[in-house]
Amino acid sequence: LLELGRPAWDFLEQLVHLEPFGQWEEPCNDLFALLQRHDDDAMRSAFSRCVAQHRYTAADVRAALEAA
């Protein structure tokens, strides 16, 4: 996921800090599954939109991908 660049870093930094009790592994697994179904550019765009909207869950990224 981090290989997607700055949009992914910005998103994941917030996700890790916001997940209760440090339980960020499952959302990251969900994000990786989304990456396997969508191309890199779509994921970068979804991460960017989520960061701009201050939304930091895997569900938010899924919704951003579906809205594109």
PyRosetta script that sets phi, psi and omega in degrees:
from pyrosetta import init, pose_from_sequence

init()
pose = pose_from_sequence("LLELGRPAWDFLEQLVHLEPFGQWEEPCNDLFALLQRHDDDAMRSAFSRCVAQHRYTAADVRAALEAA")
pose.set_psi(1, -40.9)
pose.set_omega(1, -177.6)
pose.set_phi(2, -65.8)
pose.set_psi(2, -22.3)
pose.set_omega(2, 177.8)
pose.set_phi(3, -66.9)
pose.set_psi(3, -11.0)
pose.set_omega(3, 178.0)
pose.set_phi(4, -75.8)
pose.set_psi(4, -8.3)
pose.set_omega(4, 173.8)
pose.set_phi(5, 96.7)
pose.set_psi(5, -161.5)
pose.set_omega(5, -172.3)
pose.set_phi(6, -54.5)
pose.set_psi(6, -43.9)
pose.set_omega(6, 179.7)
pose.set_phi(7, -58.0)
pose.set_psi(7, -40.9)
pose.set_omega(7, 179.6)
pose.set_phi(8, -68.4)
pose.set_psi(8, -42.7)
pose.set_omega(8, 179.1)
pose.set_phi(9, -59.2)
pose.set_psi(9, -48.0)
pose.set_omega(9, -178.6)
pose.set_phi(10, -60.7)
pose.set_psi(10, -43.8)
pose.set_omega(10, 179.7)
pose.set_phi(11, -65.2)
pose.set_psi(11, -51.1)
pose.set_omega(11, -174.9)
pose.set_phi(12, -65.9)
pose.set_psi(12, -33.5)
pose.set_omega(12, 176.7)
pose.set_phi(13, -58.9)
pose.set_psi(13, -44.3)
pose.set_omega(13, 179.3)
pose.set_phi(14, -71.1)
pose.set_psi(14, -41.9)
pose.set_omega(14, 179.6)
pose.set_phi(15, -57.1)
pose.set_psi(15, -45.9)
pose.set_omega(15, -178.6)
pose.set_phi(16, -62.5)
pose.set_psi(16, -40.0)
pose.set_omega(16, -178.5)
pose.set_phi(17, -74.8)
pose.set_psi(17, -27.7)
pose.set_omega(17, -175.4)
pose.set_phi(18, -91.2)
pose.set_psi(18, -18.6)
pose.set_omega(18, -178.6)
pose.set_phi(19, -68.3)
pose.set_psi(19, 128.4)
pose.set_omega(19, -179.5)
pose.set_phi(20, -65.5)
pose.set_psi(20, 137.0)
pose.set_omega(20, 175.9)
pose.set_phi(21, 59.2)
pose.set_psi(21, 25.6)
pose.set_omega(21, 176.7)
pose.set_phi(22, 66.9)
pose.set_psi(22, 25.1)
pose.set_omega(22, -177.8)
pose.set_phi(23, -90.1)
pose.set_psi(23, 67.6)
pose.set_omega(23, -177.8)
pose.set_phi(24, -96.3)
pose.set_psi(24, -9.5)
pose.set_omega(24, -175.0)
pose.set_phi(25, -64.4)
pose.set_psi(25, -45.5)
pose.set_omega(25, -179.1)
pose.set_phi(26, -63.0)
pose.set_psi(26, -46.9)
pose.set_omega(26, 176.7)
pose.set_phi(27, -60.5)
pose.set_psi(27, -35.9)
pose.set_omega(27, 178.5)
pose.set_phi(28, -67.6)
pose.set_psi(28, -36.2)
pose.set_omega(28, 174.9)
pose.set_phi(29, -63.2)
pose.set_psi(29, -41.0)
pose.set_omega(29, 177.4)
pose.set_phi(30, -62.7)
pose.set_psi(30, -42.1)
pose.set_omega(30, 179.0)
pose.set_phi(31, -65.1)
pose.set_psi(31, -38.9)
pose.set_omega(31, 178.1)
pose.set_phi(32, -64.8)
pose.set_psi(32, -38.8)
pose.set_omega(32, 176.7)
pose.set_phi(33, -61.8)
pose.set_psi(33, -39.9)
pose.set_omega(33, 176.5)
pose.set_phi(34, -63.8)
pose.set_psi(34, -40.1)
pose.set_omega(34, 178.5)
pose.set_phi(35, -61.2)
pose.set_psi(35, -36.0)
pose.set_omega(35, 179.5)
pose.set_phi(36, -68.3)
pose.set_psi(36, -23.2)
pose.set_omega(36, -179.4)
pose.set_phi(37, -97.4)
pose.set_psi(37, -16.9)
pose.set_omega(37, -176.5)
pose.set_phi(38, -126.2)
pose.set_psi(38, 155.4)
pose.set_omega(38, 179.8)
pose.set_phi(39, -78.8)
pose.set_psi(39, 168.4)
pose.set_omega(39, -176.4)
pose.set_phi(40, -58.0)
pose.set_psi(40, -42.9)
pose.set_omega(40, -177.8)
pose.set_phi(41, -63.7)
pose.set_psi(41, -39.9)
pose.set_omega(41, 178.4)
pose.set_phi(42, -63.7)
pose.set_psi(42, -41.1)
pose.set_omega(42, 179.4)
pose.set_phi(43, -67.2)
pose.set_psi(43, -43.4)
pose.set_omega(43, 177.5)
pose.set_phi(44, -57.6)
pose.set_psi(44, -45.1)
pose.set_omega(44, -179.6)
pose.set_phi(45, -63.1)
pose.set_psi(45, -43.9)
pose.set_omega(45, 179.2)
pose.set_phi(46, -63.6)
pose.set_psi(46, -44.0)
pose.set_omega(46, 177.2)
pose.set_phi(47, -60.2)
pose.set_psi(47, -44.3)
pose.set_omega(47, -179.5)
pose.set_phi(48, -61.2)
pose.set_psi(48, -44.7)
pose.set_omega(48, 179.0)
pose.set_phi(49, -63.4)
pose.set_psi(49, -41.6)
pose.set_omega(49, 179.9)
pose.set_phi(50, -64.3)
pose.set_psi(50, -43.4)
pose.set_omega(50, 179.3)
pose.set_phi(51, -62.6)
pose.set_psi(51, -43.6)
pose.set_omega(51, -180.0)
pose.set_phi(52, -61.3)
pose.set_psi(52, -29.9)
pose.set_omega(52, -179.1)
pose.set_phi(53, -97.1)
pose.set_psi(53, 3.5)
pose.set_omega(53, -179.1)
pose.set_phi(54, 56.9)
pose.set_psi(54, 45.8)
pose.set_omega(54, 179.0)
pose.set_phi(55, -121.2)
pose.set_psi(55, 124.8)
pose.set_omega(55, -167.8)
pose.set_phi(56, -133.2)
pose.set_psi(56, 46.1)
pose.set_omega(56, 175.1)
pose.set_phi(57, -123.9)
pose.set_psi(57, 162.2)
pose.set_omega(57, 175.8)
pose.set_phi(58, -62.3)
pose.set_psi(58, -35.6)
pose.set_omega(58, 177.6)
pose.set_phi(59, -62.8)
pose.set_psi(59, -36.0)
pose.set_omega(59, 177.3)
pose.set_phi(60, -64.5)
pose.set_psi(60, -41.2)
pose.set_omega(60, 178.3)
pose.set_phi(61, -66.1)
pose.set_psi(61, -42.6)
pose.set_omega(61, 177.8)
pose.set_phi(62, -58.4)
pose.set_psi(62, -44.4)
pose.set_omega(62, 179.0)
pose.set_phi(63, -64.9)
pose.set_psi(63, -39.2)
pose.set_omega(63, 178.3)
pose.set_phi(64, -64.7)
pose.set_psi(64, -37.2)
pose.set_omega(64, 177.8)
pose.set_phi(65, -67.6)
pose.set_psi(65, -40.5)
pose.set_omega(65, -179.1)
pose.set_phi(66, -69.6)
pose.set_psi(66, -31.3)
pose.set_omega(66, -178.7)
pose.set_phi(67, -77.5)
pose.set_psi(67, -17.0)
pose.set_omega(67, -176.3)
pose.set_phi(68, -74.1)
pose.dump_pdb("model.pdb")
